[in-house]
């Protein structure tokens, strides 16, 4: 065999080995991708297996106390929002707004002498209000929100009225979705001496003097 023939044969062998290794790697990657991909219901290709969405700390909603309701001074509340699952990663309404599953949970919140702690959600303009529900025995409530930006409000309501479209009792605490954090220039730049609490954001320094 000539030198050229041996060279060509060596090149063919090398390409063959490289091809087999590439095929082996591709097979492994494809297998891992298939294992990680959500399963599709063969009977309904538009449905996906419902697996719990992870709780992402960045999107957590901190509930801030107002300090205006006795027996609530030591309470701590947090909300977790996640997109409603769909084959497309997120779900939206016909109007194009996101649809979230929202869970609000409280700790160290003493039971009221009268009434119920009720959670509400409202849009940024507070011209649309939805009652999410009454806190259960574990201090939690879950529901669905259909606004891109929204506020969460916990109030003490004397009456249990699921049909109510606006709260009437005092506000215990409130929070804001991460998407609505760009709310005001108070506390920044030339407005750094303007307290955020004046606009309803941040801790109320008076709460420590109220009954707990």
N, C-alpha and C positions, 0 to 999 in steps of 0.2 A: 504494500500500500504506500502510495506517495505521501509526502509530507502534507500536501494540501488535503488529501483524503483524510489523514489522521486528524488534522485540525478541524475539518468540517464535522467529522464524527464526534469529536470532543464537544463541539458547540451544541450539537443535537442532544447529547447526553445531558449537558448542563441545563439546557432549556427544558428538557423533560423533567429533571429533578426540581427545577424552579416551579414548573407548572404543577407538579404533584404537591409541593409544599403550599403553593397558593390555593390549590383546591382544598387542602386540609384546613388551612386557616379560614377560608371562606365558609367551610362547613361548620366550624366551631362558632364563628361569629353569627351565622344564620341561626344556629340552634339556640344561642343565648338570646338573640333578638326575639325569636319565637316564644321563648319561655317568658320574657319580660313583657311581651305584647298582651294587652287585655284580650280575653277570649270573646269571640263574636258568636252570638246565638245563630245557628244555621237557619233556624226557622224565621228569624227576623234579623236580617243583616244590618239594620239600623240601630239595634240595641247592643249595649255593651254590658259585660258583667259588672255589677255595682260593687266596687271596692271602696272602703272609707278613704276619703281624701286626708292627707297628712295635715296636722295642725302646724301652720307656719307662724313662728313668733313675730315675724315682720308685719304680718297682716292682723295681728291680735289687736283687739279694741280695748283700751284701758278705760274702765268706768271711773269717773272722778266724782267724789262725794260733794254734795252741796253744803253739808253741815246744818241743814235746816230741819231735819227730821230726827227727833230723839230716838235713841237706841240703835242708831245706824252708824255711829262715828267710827267703829272699829271694823266695819265691813270692807271687804275687798271684792271687786268684781272685774271680770274680764270676758270679752266676747271673742269667738272664733268664727270667722267667715270663710267659706270655701265655695267655689263655683259648683253649681249643680252639674253632675256628671252627664256627659253626652259623648257621642262618637267624635265630636269635633273639638273636644277639650274644654269648651265653655258653653254655657247656654245663654240665650238672649230672648227677650220678648219680641213681639211683633214690631214694637217701636224701636228696637235696637238697644235696649238697656240690658245690662247684665242681670242674671238671676243667681242669687246667693242663698246657700243654706247657712243659717246663722244660729249659733248657740250662745246664750248668755248664762254665766254661772257666777254665783256669789258665795263667799265664805264669811263666817263670823257675822252674819246678818241676823239679828235677833228678831223673833216673830213679833209682829205688831200687836198691840192690845186690841185694836179693831181694824177691820179691813184686810186687804191683800196687797202684796207688792206686785205691781203689774208692769210689764215691759212693753214699750212702744217703739216703733221706728218711724222716722219722718224724713222727708227729703230735705235738701239744703235750705230751701225757702220756707220750710215748715208750713207749707200750704196743703200738704198731703200727709195724713197721719194714718198709721195702721197699728192696731193692737196685736202685738206678738203673742201675748198670753200672760198668765199668772205664774209666778215662780212656784215650782213644785216643792215637795218636802225636802228635797236635796238642794234647793236654792238655784234651780236651773230651769230654763225654758228654751225651746227651739222653734224655729219658724223659717219662713222664706221671705226674702227681700228682693224687690225688683227695681232698684234704683242704682245708678252708678256711684253716687255719693249719698250718704245718709247719716243720720244721727240716731243714737239709741238713748232712750230715756226710761229710767226706772222711777215710778211714782207709787205713792201709797193711796190706794183708792178704797173708799169706804163701802162702795157697792160693787158687786161682781156683775158687770154688764158687758158680755162679749160683743154686743152690737155697737158699743161706744166708738165714736170716731175721733175723740179727743179726750185727753186726760183732764180730770177736774181736781185731783188731789195734789199735794206738795211733791216736788221733785226730790228724790233721794239721791240719785246720781245720774250722770249722763256721759256719753262717749261718742266718738266720731270714727267713721270708717277711715282707713288709711288713705283712700282715694280723695277724701275731703280735707286733708290736713292743710292744704294751702287755703287758709281761711281769712287771714288778716295779716297786716304788716306790724301789728302791735308787738312790741318787744324786739324789733329788728330795725337796724339802720337809724334813720332820723326819728323813728317812733319807738326807740328802745325804752323810753320812760313811760310808755303807754302800757298799763298792765293788761295782760291777756284776760285776767279774771273779770275785767270790766265788760268783756264781750262774751262771758260765759265759759271761758276755757281756763284750765288750770285749777289748782287747789284753792279752796277758800280759807284764808288764814283765820277766819272766825270760828271754824268748825271745832277747834280744840276747846273752846269755851262753852260749847253746848252740851247738854246731857247726853250720855252715851247709854 
